Amino acid sequence: MENKPYHHLKNGTFRNPEGSPVRDMKFNWSYKVFNQEKKKLDMTIPKDHVIEKSEVIKSLEENENNNYILWIGHATFLIKLGNTTIITDPVFEKNMGPLIFGPKRFVDPAINLKELPNIDLFLLTHNHYDHLSTRTIQRFPYKKAKVATALKLGKYFTRNGFNDVNELDWYDEIKINDIKITFVPAVHWSKRSLWDTNRTLWGSFLIEYKDKKFFFACDTGYGNIYKELGKKYGPIDLTFINIGAYNFYPMAPKKDKSIYHTNPEEALKIGQDLKSKKVLGMHWGTVVLSLEPIMEPGKRFKNSSNRYGYHSDDVIIFKIGQVEKLENILK
C-alpha cells in the first residue's frame, strides 16, 4: 500500500483528497423529516426557467456547425467542441433512482434520448442515481461513443454494448480527436446500495480543447484540493459547478451547509480557486434533492458574484433547454 495514492484504501474503497471536510456526526438523516419539510417547498416553476422543446430542437439544428453548450437538465449537458460532441452525466428518466423509485424530476429533460445529435464522448463522474442511470445507458443511441468514467464503473457500459470504455483514476488522461480529458479529484462519495459505499471512485473532468480549458465538476463539496487544482491546471476558461442540493436542515446541524454539495457561495469560491474566468451553475432547478427553495440556487449564485471577484455576466445561469454558442459564453 505504500505505493498506493492517498485516496485508495486497503479494503478496496476510496476516500476524498487529504484535508477534505468530514461528515458531521450530528447529521441525522430521516426520510420522514425530509418528506415533511419537502411538502413545505413552493414548487411553482417560473415560465422563463424552461425553453419549449420545439425551440430547443430548432436551436440545435441552427448550431449544428457551431461550438455550443446545451443544458438538458440537472448535470446533463451537451458540449460541442469542433468535431466532438460530449454528453455529461446523462439521466433521461422521470425519477432519479432504481426502477420507479427515487426523487421525481419537476422539469422534463430539454430533449429526449432519440433527439440527441451524434455523441462522440460520454463523460460519467460518479455512480449516484441522479448521475448514473442504467436505463439511459441501456437505451443510449450512440454506443460507439468513447466513454470516460471513474474506476470500477466501466461494467455499466461494457454489459450494455459500449466497446470503447475507459476507467480513470485521478489524474489519468485520455484523448479524443483534438481534445484531452483529465480525470481529477472531487470532494464527494459513491453509493448505489446498502453494501457498496465508496467502492467506486468519483471525480471531475478537465476538458482541454485547443487553447481553452473547461472544468466539469462532479457533485462536490468545498475542499483545499481546488487550490491545488487551480495551481496545477488554472486558469480555467469555464467551470460547470453544482450549486444546488446543499440544505438538509433540520436534519443537518447547520442550514445551507453540506460537505458533499457546495452552496452557491462555495461554488464561487471553487471558481476562484480554479482561477476560472467564468462559472456556470448546474445541479439545480430539475429535481428536489434537498430543502432549499427550488429557484434559490440560481439567484444566490448570481447575487453573490461580486463578493468572489466576478462580474455578474461571468456567473452564468442557463435556462433548461438553452443552447448557447461557445463564443458568446467565453467573450
Phi, psi and omega per residue, in radians:
M1 nan -0.249 -3.098
E2 -1.115 -0.350 3.118
N3 -1.681 -0.022 -3.132
K4 -1.433 2.514 3.052
P5 -1.103 2.792 -3.103
Y6 -0.975 -0.629 -3.033
H7 -1.391 -0.091 3.053
H8 -1.661 2.129 3.120
L9 -1.744 2.783 -3.057
K10 -1.069 -0.540 -3.092
N11 -1.466 0.148 3.099
G12 1.560 0.023 3.094
T13 -1.663 3.104 -3.092
F14 -2.168 2.819 3.074
R15 -2.459 2.936 -3.112
N16 -1.248 2.887 3.131
P17 -0.995 2.658 -3.127
E18 -0.986 2.367 3.139
G19 1.505 0.061 3.121
S20 -1.254 2.738 3.093
P21 -1.136 2.724 3.133
V22 -2.062 2.737 -3.086
R23 -1.101 2.334 3.079
D24 -1.294 2.143 -3.091
M25 -1.177 -0.172 3.085
K26 -1.451 -0.107 3.087
F27 -1.211 2.160 -3.059
N28 -2.184 1.536 -3.086
W29 -1.160 2.398 3.113
S30 -2.574 2.067 3.069
Y31 -1.042 -0.659 -3.117
K32 -1.090 -0.874 3.132
V33 -1.117 -0.755 -3.136
F34 -1.016 -0.834 -3.106
N35 -1.175 -0.599 3.072
Q36 -1.114 -0.790 -3.133
E37 -1.235 -0.625 3.139
K38 -1.055 -0.623 -3.135
K39 -1.126 -0.331 -3.133
K40 -1.437 -0.216 -3.087
L41 -1.239 2.442 3.012
D42 -1.388 1.998 -3.072
M43 -1.688 0.363 3.084
T44 -1.216 2.155 -3.103
I45 -1.770 2.036 3.127
P46 -1.002 2.502 -3.102
K47 -1.064 -0.570 -3.082
D48 -1.491 0.154 3.109
H49 -1.412 -0.417 -3.027
V50 -2.273 2.390 3.079
I51 -1.692 2.421 3.131
E52 -0.998 2.444 -3.068
K53 -1.007 -0.679 -3.134
S54 -1.042 -0.649 3.103
E55 -1.219 -0.637 3.123
V56 -1.099 -0.842 3.135
I57 -1.051 -0.754 3.131
K58 -1.086 -0.757 -3.141
S59 -1.122 -0.689 3.091
L60 -1.079 -0.751 3.137
E61 -1.125 -0.729 -3.127
E62 -1.174 -0.475 -3.100
N63 -1.813 0.313 -3.088
E64 -0.922 -0.609 -3.079
N65 -1.814 0.174 3.138
N66 -1.882 2.802 2.908
N67 -1.408 2.309 -3.066
Y68 -2.662 2.955 2.987
I69 -2.231 2.351 3.047
L70 -2.168 2.240 3.025
W71 -1.615 1.960 3.113
I72 -1.476 -0.431 3.115
G73 2.428 2.589 3.103
H74 0.973 -1.954 3.122
A75 -1.918 0.255 -3.090
T76 -1.706 2.030 3.109
F77 -2.244 2.674 2.790
L78 -1.791 2.317 3.091
I79 -2.225 1.957 3.140
K80 -1.792 2.119 -3.133
L81 -2.246 1.834 -3.111
G82 1.076 -2.169 -3.120
N83 -1.573 0.159 -3.048
T84 -2.066 2.191 3.055
T85 -1.923 2.189 -3.047
I86 -1.910 2.460 2.945
I87 -2.081 2.464 -3.100
T88 -2.013 2.353 3.028
D89 0.609 1.031 -3.032
P90 -1.299 2.191 3.005
V91 -2.305 2.082 -3.070
F92 -2.031 0.146 -3.115
E93 -1.530 2.887 3.129
K94 -1.321 -0.474 3.111
N95 -2.183 2.643 -3.066
M96 -1.897 1.364 -3.117
G97 -3.096 -3.120 -3.134
P98 -1.225 2.423 3.090
L99 0.901 -2.126 -3.112
I100 -1.691 0.158 -3.041
F101 -1.698 3.000 3.122
G102 1.652 2.896 -3.102
P103 -1.046 2.383 3.114
K104 -1.604 2.370 3.128
R105 -1.217 2.514 3.086
F106 -1.719 -0.048 3.008
V107 -2.300 2.228 3.120
D108 -1.192 2.767 3.012
P109 -0.989 2.543 -3.095
A110 -1.042 -0.602 3.046
I111 -2.422 2.901 3.102
N112 -1.598 2.896 3.100
L113 -0.943 -0.761 -3.072
K114 -1.212 -0.233 -3.132
E115 -1.680 0.004 3.120
L116 -1.170 2.484 2.924
P117 -1.237 3.034 3.127
N118 -1.026 2.272 -3.123
I119 -1.843 2.257 3.141
D120 -1.719 -0.506 -3.035
L121 -2.445 2.208 -3.118
F122 -1.928 1.983 3.124
L123 -1.812 2.265 3.109
L124 -2.269 2.094 -3.011
T125 -1.456 -0.657 -3.083
H126 -2.929 -3.102 -2.893
N127 -1.775 0.135 3.106
H128 -1.131 2.618 -2.966
Y129 -1.098 -0.432 3.118
D130 -1.475 0.131 3.085
H131 -2.257 -0.689 3.114
L132 -1.918 1.896 3.086
S133 -1.929 1.984 3.122
T134 -1.130 -0.554 3.128
R135 -1.194 -0.665 3.065
T136 -1.137 -0.765 3.135
I137 -1.080 -0.740 3.130
Q138 -1.074 -0.701 -3.035
R139 -1.669 0.024 -3.044
F140 -1.061 2.253 -2.992
P141 -1.400 -0.188 -3.046
Y142 -2.134 1.308 -3.042
K143 -1.436 0.006 2.980
K144 -1.485 -0.055 3.125
A145 -1.097 2.539 2.998
K146 -1.292 2.392 3.129
V147 -1.929 2.316 2.979
A148 -2.137 2.143 -3.103
T149 -2.592 3.139 -3.073
A150 -1.416 2.839 3.096
L151 -0.924 2.372 3.060
K152 1.308 0.239 3.076
L153 -1.887 -0.037 -3.099
G154 -1.076 -0.513 -3.077
K155 -1.040 -0.526 -3.138
Y156 -1.144 -0.418 -3.128
F157 -1.671 -0.804 -3.065
T158 -1.093 -0.586 3.137
R159 -1.447 0.003 3.115
N160 -2.134 0.445 2.930
G161 1.639 0.072 3.059
F162 -1.505 2.426 -3.082
N163 -1.909 -0.521 -3.082
D164 -1.801 1.388 -3.025
V165 -1.992 2.199 -3.052
N166 -2.129 1.914 3.030
E167 -1.488 2.271 -3.038
L168 -2.108 2.438 2.922
D169 -1.609 2.923 3.108
W170 -1.012 2.293 3.122
Y171 1.405 0.065 2.977
D172 -1.243 2.654 -3.112
E173 -2.245 2.573 2.940
I174 -2.397 2.865 3.104
K175 -2.218 2.576 2.997
I176 -2.493 2.172 -3.076
N177 0.901 -2.148 -3.114
D178 -1.834 0.527 -3.103
I179 -2.115 2.398 3.016
K180 -1.935 2.324 3.137
I181 -1.993 2.240 3.045
T182 -2.123 2.275 3.106
F183 -1.584 2.181 -3.027
V184 -2.229 2.881 -3.055
P185 -1.176 2.757 2.965
A186 -2.458 2.867 3.104
V187 -1.772 1.623 -3.051
H188 -2.703 -2.589 -3.133
W189 -2.891 3.089 3.111
S190 -2.429 2.602 3.121
K191 -3.122 2.359 3.003
R192 -2.275 -0.135 3.141
S193 -2.624 -3.089 3.134
L194 -1.271 -0.231 -2.938
W195 -2.046 0.099 -2.988
D196 -2.224 0.473 -3.113
T197 -0.998 2.143 3.049
N198 1.073 0.414 3.099
R199 -1.526 -0.132 2.977
T200 -2.164 2.683 -3.060
L201 -1.442 2.912 3.066
W202 -2.366 2.824 3.134
G203 3.022 3.118 -3.125
S204 -2.004 2.929 -3.122
F205 -2.082 2.240 2.919
L206 -1.670 2.163 -3.110
I207 -1.968 2.052 -3.137
E208 -1.957 2.142 -3.098
Y209 -2.341 1.999 -3.074
K210 0.954 -2.088 -3.110
D211 -1.797 0.322 -3.091
K212 -2.002 2.580 3.104
K213 -2.198 2.282 3.117
F214 -2.127 2.381 -3.130
F215 -2.024 2.018 3.099
F216 -1.831 1.900 -3.036
A217 -1.378 2.441 2.814
C218 -1.129 2.877 2.828
D219 -0.828 2.332 -3.117
T220 -2.691 2.584 2.883
G221 -1.638 3.070 3.119
Y222 -1.411 2.456 3.099
G223 -2.742 2.851 -3.130
N224 -1.107 -0.317 -3.121
I225 -0.996 -0.475 -3.073
Y226 -1.265 -0.520 3.005
K227 -1.124 -0.715 3.119
E228 -1.112 -0.764 -3.140
L229 -1.161 -0.623 3.092
G230 -1.116 -0.697 3.109
K231 -1.177 -0.666 -3.057
K232 -1.359 -0.686 -2.980
Y233 -2.091 -0.277 -3.061
G234 -1.222 2.901 -0.045
P235 -1.333 2.617 3.084
I236 -1.714 2.484 3.129
D237 -1.401 -0.707 -3.120
L238 -2.611 2.249 3.096
T239 -1.987 2.200 2.973
F240 -1.559 2.110 -3.005
I241 -2.405 2.444 3.130
N242 -1.221 2.337 -3.129
I243 -2.209 0.058 -3.140
G244 -2.121 3.061 3.109
A245 1.210 0.857 -3.075
Y246 -2.063 -0.180 -3.054
N247 -1.942 1.958 3.105
F248 -2.097 0.317 3.075
Y249 -1.274 2.379 0.303
P250 -1.631 0.098 3.084
M251 -1.241 -0.666 3.065
A252 -1.480 2.620 -3.113
P253 -1.207 -0.397 -3.132
K254 -2.156 2.469 3.083
K255 -1.356 2.522 3.047
D256 1.070 0.532 -3.087
K257 -2.421 2.139 3.081
S258 -2.441 2.392 3.129
I259 -1.334 -0.237 -3.054
Y260 -1.859 -0.217 3.101
H261 -2.380 2.115 3.099
T262 -1.148 2.487 2.896
N263 -1.390 3.026 -3.045
P264 -1.001 -0.636 -3.132
E265 -1.229 -0.716 3.096
E266 -1.143 -0.584 3.085
A267 -1.090 -0.723 3.094
L268 -1.161 -0.603 3.081
K269 -1.117 -0.691 3.056
I270 -1.079 -0.753 3.072
G271 -0.973 -0.774 3.079
Q272 -1.012 -0.862 -3.078
D273 -1.084 -0.621 -3.140
L274 -1.387 -0.063 -3.043
K275 0.988 0.738 -3.079
S276 -1.453 2.233 -3.100
K277 -1.210 -0.633 3.125
K278 -2.411 2.674 3.132
V279 -2.328 2.451 -3.101
L280 -2.154 2.151 -3.095
G281 -1.377 2.386 3.088
M282 -2.432 -3.101 3.062
H283 1.131 0.790 3.119
W284 -2.771 2.928 2.984
G285 1.154 0.341 -3.059
T286 -2.291 -0.737 -3.050
V287 -2.623 2.526 3.134
V288 -1.473 1.936 3.095
L289 -1.971 -0.187 -3.091
S290 -2.675 -2.904 -2.874
L291 -2.004 0.141 3.005
E292 -1.271 2.693 3.056
P293 -0.939 2.477 -2.933
I294 -1.125 -0.475 3.140
M295 -1.749 -0.004 -3.088
E296 -1.133 -0.731 -3.045
P297 -0.968 -0.805 -3.122
G298 -1.099 -0.721 -3.130
K299 -1.157 -0.796 -3.135
R300 -1.130 -0.654 3.132
F301 -1.055 -0.873 3.139
K302 -1.167 -0.772 -3.041
N303 -1.204 -0.368 -3.103
S304 -1.649 0.028 -2.988
S305 -0.972 -0.834 -3.049
N306 -1.122 -0.551 -3.128
R307 -1.131 -0.347 -3.098
Y308 -2.006 0.363 3.017
G309 1.440 0.264 -3.137
Y310 -1.859 2.499 2.886
H311 -1.288 2.556 -3.079
S312 -1.023 -0.511 3.125
D313 -1.234 -0.312 -3.134
D314 -1.597 -0.076 3.059
V315 -1.885 1.895 -2.841
I316 -1.886 2.296 3.006
I317 -2.103 2.134 3.088
F318 -1.574 2.724 2.833
K319 -1.500 2.610 3.070
I320 -1.162 2.161 -3.062
G321 1.729 -0.070 -3.132
Q322 -1.234 2.276 3.030
V323 -1.957 2.124 -3.075
E324 -2.261 2.291 3.055
K325 -1.062 2.440 -3.126
L326 -1.081 -0.643 -3.118
E327 -1.104 -0.546 3.116
N328 -1.280 -0.573 3.139
I329 -1.279 -0.720 -3.013
L330 -1.524 -0.152 -3.062
K331 -1.222 nan nan
